[in-house]
Amino acid sequence: MSSDQNSPKSSWHTATIKVPFASPKHASIAKQVIEVDAELQPSVVKRTITVDGENLIARFDTATIRLARLTTNAFLENVELVVRTLEEFGEDAENKAKS
């Protein structure tokens, strides 16, 4: 996490998280699932989620370092839930069940 001095709100803090997935499809599914929930405080937390290949990339711009920590923790909890769900019910799980 770092302060972004080039931002118009130079006192804001930026955190960028890059999460690798098994495939671009899984990264895209994770993005779609996580984007459903809007930020609770949009005036002080700006979230951008993108997919680059098999990587899910989230950028958080927050008014305080505390919000950066809370927001990234919540995001990582959501990612963990998506990963466990994909492991349990995704294509790999379907292929194992058919074998």
Salt bridges, closest charged atoms under 4 A:
ASP4 OD2 - ARG59 NH2 2.99
GLU35 OE2 - LYS31 NZ 3.08
GLU39 OE2 - ARG47 NH1 3.43
ASP61 OD1 - ARG59 NH2 3.15
GLU80 OE2 - ARG84 NE 3.89
GLU91 OE2 - LYS25 NZ 2.25
